[in-house]
Amino acid sequence: MPIFTREQLDKTCKEAKDGVEDAKKYVIIDKKVYDVTEFINEHPGGDRVLLTHIGKDATDVFHAMHPPSAYETLANYYTGDFEAEPTSTSDKSQQSIKFAREMRELREKLQREGYFDASIPFYIWKVLSTVSICAVSMTLLSLYGETSTLAVIVSAIILGIFWQQCGWLAHDFGHHQVSKDRIINDMLLVFLGNMCQGFSLSWWKNKHNTHHASTNVSGHDPDIDTAPILLWDEFASANYYGSLKDTPGPITRFLAENVLPYQTRYYVFILAFARISWALQSLSYSLKAGAINKSATLNFFERSSIFIHWGFFSYAAWAWTGNFRNLVLFFVISQAVTGYALAFVFALNHAGMPVITQEKAETMEFFEIQTITGRDVALGVFGDWFFGGLNYQIEHHIFPDMPRHSLKKVKPMVRALCKKYNILHHNTSAVKGTIEVLETLDMVQKLSLKLSKKAF
């Protein structure tokens, strides 16, 4: 097998990065080079995540997000070895390299000690208790919805919390934290995500896996690509205003001049639409792209589950609310509660934390990127439940396949390593974290105002 140098890989992959069709696409894992040109569209985790790592060392990303069985598939695409650069000549800092080395050792230690083994009783309880929230909401609506507007409101709020909690559980199963059998995980994900919550498994995986592989990397992480609704960092603002045509349409100009430069004014309001927006994106993805692994069977179950979701909850709203006003009230409140409950947590996860250019990311180890771009939120028992364990965001991103009940236990170990190598581990309260998010939005909107005046 041939030996690839960094110079050879850079030259070979340049066409792929430039978007040339049929260009060869290589990734490096454990100092071996794999040709994934034909595999990209078949990748069970979606094509976007692979495309962000063409020509790069994806070793840590691969180990963090794949089971041992994935090595069998990977071997089919082995095409040569990688002549690694001497550590002394690498663009990456010695601090980042040493930090990554110890983090890998910590992962192996935690695997041996059982931190990656899920508590089945815990997850049985989580599934049953979460589904019971829906049962309470529907029982209340069916018994009192036709005679009491208050019952409709309370039922809608409870249903909104149910959808949020389904999101966290689907997230756990989607990361294969619960069972070693990935089919079982996906079955529960389709039930909790598609049927209960109304979100497509495939849409979520394609988007979320890319987010994990390139967290807060400008131009790669889909979670920070929300223009022209919100701009989360100076790169997004510069890219958006730089992409405007000399004579933009009236809607584009209105958004650029009168909306984005004032995004803190509508930020809280817009979060209410998060759930319905994601649900529509998800439905569109399912109908157009189908299943992420191109499986007709999975595609059938995904679409059927989404239709069952909308059919059941639409019928409940129509049959048990009594009149049109209460029906609208039930729909709006349930959607808005879920939107706020999900988006509030998502914003605290990474918004306001460093955003990295693609060039800068290539000089950093995977573990350093995951650590400095996340925010841990110090909460109590209720907060841990409400956040679905995602308040341990840094630990989750370093060990995405670790069950949520282990994250709190490993946090001190991660913080100790961060302190040893002077790597930022940001831990704060929900209030301070929200202030940080708003301050970032304010900083970006001031830049947007300046850029809009230059553009027009």
N, C-alpha and C positions, 0 to 999 in steps of 0.2 A: 504494500500500500504506500502511496506517496506521502511525503511529509510537507505540510503547508507552513509557510512562514507568515508572519503578520502582514508583510508587504504584499505577498501573493493573495491572501484573503481579501485585503482591502481593495486590491485591483479587481479581483473576481466579483466581489459583492457590490462594487460601485454601481454597476448597471441595475442591479436589483433595487438598491436604495433610491436610484434615480427613476424607478418605475418602469424600466424597460421590460416589455413583455417577454416571457420565456427565459429571462435571465436566471442563471444559476443562483441558488440560495443555500448558503451554508450557515451552520451554527456550530459552536464549540462547546463540548461537554466533557469534563474530565480529561482534558488535553487530547480529545479525539474530535475529528471533524466529521460532521454528518451533512449529507446532501438532502435537504428537506423540500426540494423544488416540487416534487410530485406529492409530497405528504401534506403540504400546507392546507389544502382544501379538505383533507380527511382528518386533520388534527381534532381529537375529541374536545379539546379546550378552545377551539376556534382558531381562525387564521390570523386575527389581529395580533394576538400575543406573540406568535412566531415572527411576524413581520417586523415587530419592534426590536428583535434580537438577531437579525440577519448580520452575519459577519462578526458577531460578538461572542464573548464567553458567557454562556447561559447556564453554567454548572450549578450555581446556587439557586437560581430560579427553578431549574429542573428538579433538583432534590427537594425543594420546599413544596412543590405542587404536584408531584407524581408518586405513585406507589412503586414498589420494587418491580412489579410485573411490567412496568413501562419500559424497562431495559430490554425486554425481549423484542418489543416493537422497534425501539431505537436502533438495535443491532442491524436491522434490515437496511438502514440508511447510512451505515458507516462507510466512509470513503477515504479515510486517511488519518494521519496523526498531526497534531499541531506542535510546532516547534515554539514552545513558550519563550517569551522574552525573559532574560535574567531579571530577577526581582529588582536589582539595582537600577535597571534601565526602564522599568515600567513607568507609565504616566501616573499610576496610582500611588498615593502617599504610603509610606511605610506604616503609618498609624492605621490607615484604612485596611491595609493588607493583614496586619497583625490582629486587628479587631475581628476581621472576617474569619481568620484562622481559628481564633478562640471561640467564636460563635458557632462554627462548624463542630468543634469539639464539644461544646455545650449541647448542641442538638443531639449528637451521638450519645452523650451521657444521659440526657433526659429520655431518649428512646429506650435505653437499657433499663432505666429506673421506672418505666411505665407511665410517664407523664403524657404520652401520646395515646394511651389506651383509654377509650371512652367508658364512662360508667353507664351501662345499659339501663339500670334502674333510674338514673338521673334523666336520661332522654325519654324513657317511657313516661315518666312523670311530666316532663316538659311537653310532650305531644298531647297527652290526655288533658293536662291543665289548660293548655292553649286552646284546644278544641272546645273545652267546656266554656270558655269565654264567649265563643260563637253561640253555643247552646243557650247561654243566659240571655244574650242579645236577642236571639230569634224567639225565645219563649216570651220574653217581655213584650216584644212587638206583636206577636200573634195573640196574646191575651188582652193587651190594653191599647194596642196601636190605633184601633178604630175609634176609641172613646177618649183618648188622652194624648194631647200634643206633647206633654212632658214625657210620657213614656216613649214616644217616637224619638225625641231628642236624646234621652238617656240611652235608648237602644242603639242609636246611631253612633254615639260616643263609644260605647262598649264595642261595637262592631269595628270601629276605627282602630281601637287598641288591639283587637284580635288580628286584624290584617297586619298591623305593625309587628306583633309578636310572631306571626307566621313568617314574616320576612326574616327575622333573626334565626328561626329554626330552619327555614329553607337554606339560609346562608350556611349554617353548620353542616347540613347534609350535602350541600353543594361543594363544600371544601373537603368532603369525605372524612369529616372528623369523627363520625359516629361508628360506622361499620367498616370492617376490612373488605367487605364485599361491595364494590362500587355500584353494582346493579341495585342492591337494597337501598343505598344512599340515593340513587337517582329516582327510584320508585317513590321514596318519601319526599324527595324534592318536587316531583311532579304533583303529588297530592297536596303538599303544603304550599308550594309556590304557584303552580298553574291553577289547580282547582280551588284551593282555599283563598289564595291571595290574588289570583288573576294575572300573574306575571309569568312569562315564558322562561322555562329552564334554559333554553338555548340562547335567547336574547341576553339573559343575565350572565351566563357563563362567558360568552364572547366578550362582553363588556367588562365584567368584573375580573376575569383572569388577566386581561390587559392592564387593568388598573393595578393589580398586585405586582405584575412584572415590571411596570414602569411608573411607579407611584410618584405623582406630582412632577413627572417629566414633561415639560412643555412640548406639545405636538404629538405626544404618545399616549398620555393618560386621558381616556375619554371622560373621566369624572370631572376634570377641570376644563373641558371643552364645552362650555355652555353659552357661548356667544350666539345670538345677540341678546340673550336674556340677562345673563350675569357675566361679569369679567372678574376672575379671581386673582389675577396677578398682572404685573406690568408687561410681561411677554404677551399675554392674551390681548391686552389693550393695544399694544403696539402692532401686533399681527392683524387684529381686526381693523383698525383704522388704516393700516398700511395696505390692506386688501381692497379697500373701497375704490370703486372706479371714479374717474374724474367727474362723471355725471351720474351719481347713484339715483335710484328711483326714489320717489317721495317717501315711501315707508322706511327704506333703509336710511335715508337722510334724517328722518324724524327720530328714529331710534338712536342714531349716532349723535345727534345734537341735543335731543330733549329727554332721552330716557337713560341711556347708559351713564352719562355724567352725573346722574342723580340716583344711582342704584340703591343706596342705603335707604332712600325714602320708600321704596316699594319692596325691599328685600323680604320683610316679614310677611307682607301680603302675598307675594308670589309663591311662598312655600306651601300655601294651602292648595296649590294646583300641582304639587309634585307628584302625588300618587296617581292622579288621573292622567298626567302627562306620561309617566313611566308605563302605565297600563296600556295607553294607546300606542306608544313606541313598541312595546312588547308584542301587542297584537299584530301590528304592522310587520314586525320582524318575522313572526311565526308564519304569517300568510305569504310573505314574499320569499324569505330565505329558507324556511322550514327548519328541520332539526339540525343542530350543530354538527352532529356526526353523520349527516346525510341518511339517517335511518328512517325508512318509511314507517316502521312500527312506532318509533319514538315520536315522529312527527304527528301520527294519528292520535296518540295518547295525549300529546301536548295540546293540540288544537281542541280535541274533545274536552279536555279538562278545563280549558279556558272558556269554551262555550257553556259548559255546565256551570262554571262560576258565575258568568253574567246572567245565564238563564235563571239560576236559583235565586240569586240576590235581587234580580229585577222582579221576579215573581213575588218574592217576599215583600218588597217595597210596594208593589202594586196591590197585592191582595190584603195586606195587613195594616196599611196606614190610614185607611178611611176616606181620604180625600186627596185631591191633587196637590193642595198646599203642603200637606204633611209628607206626601211622597217626595216632593222637591226638597223639602226640609231634611228628610232622611238621607237622600242622596248627597246633598251638598255637605251636610255635617259629617257624615261618615267618611267621605272623600277627603275633606279638609283636615279632620282629626288625624287620619293616617298620613296625609301629606306633611303636617307639622311634626308628628311623632317620628317619622322616618327622617325627614330632612334636618331636623334639629340635631339628631345624632350624627348624621352624615357630615354636616357642616363642622361639627366639633372634631371629627376624626382627622381631617387634613387641611381644611380651609384656614388660611392665615399662617400656615407653616411654609417653610421654604419651597419654592418652585424652582426646578433645576432645568437648565438647557440640556439638549441631547448631547452636546459636546462635553459639558461638565459631567454628565452622568457616566460617560465612558471613562472618566478618570477616577470614578468612585466604585467601591465594592458594593454589591447588592445589599448587604446587611447594613452598611452605613446609610444608604439611600432610604431603606425602610425605616430606620430609626429616626433620622432627622426630619423626615417629612410627616411623621405621625404625632398625635397628641393624646396622651393618656389623661383621663378625667377621673379624679378621685371622688368616689361616691360610696354610699352605703349599700345595704342589701337591696333596698327598693331601686336604687339607681342602677345597680348591676342587672337587675331584672329588666328594667325599662330599656336599658341600652343593649340588652342581649349579650352582655360580655364585651361589646365593642368599645367600652371605655378603657379596655386594655388594648388599645389599638396598635401600639408599637409591638407588643408581644405577639399579637395576632398576625401582624405583617411579617414578623421574623419567622414565626412558626404557624403558617396558615392552616395546617392540617392538625393542629393541636386542639383537643376539645376545650370548649370555653371554660369548663370548671377547673382546668389546670392553669389557666393564664395568670390568675392572681398569685398562684404559688411560685411561678417562675419569674414574676416581675422583679423581685429583689435581685435575682441572679443576673438578669439583663441589665438592670440599673448599675450593678457593681462593675460589669464589664464596660459599660458606657463611661462610668467615672474613671476607670483605669486608663482608658484611651482618649479621654477628653472628647467623647462623642455626645452630642446633645441628646438628652432624654427628657423631653418636655412633659412634665406632670403638673396639672393645674386643676382648678375647680371648674364646674360647669359655667358659673357666672363669669369668671375671668376668661375662660375659653371663648365664650360668646362675645365678650368685649373685644378680644383679639380678632375674631372673625369680622366684626363690624369695623374695627380700625383698619383692617386690610382692605375691605370693600371701599372704605372712605378714601384711603390712599390711592386705590386704583381709579376711583371715579374722578379724583382731582386730575390725575394724569389723562383720563379720557376727555375731560373738559378742555384741557390744553390741546390735545391732539385733534379734537373736533373743530376747534377754532382755526388750527392750521390747515385742516382738510377742506374747510369751507370758507 
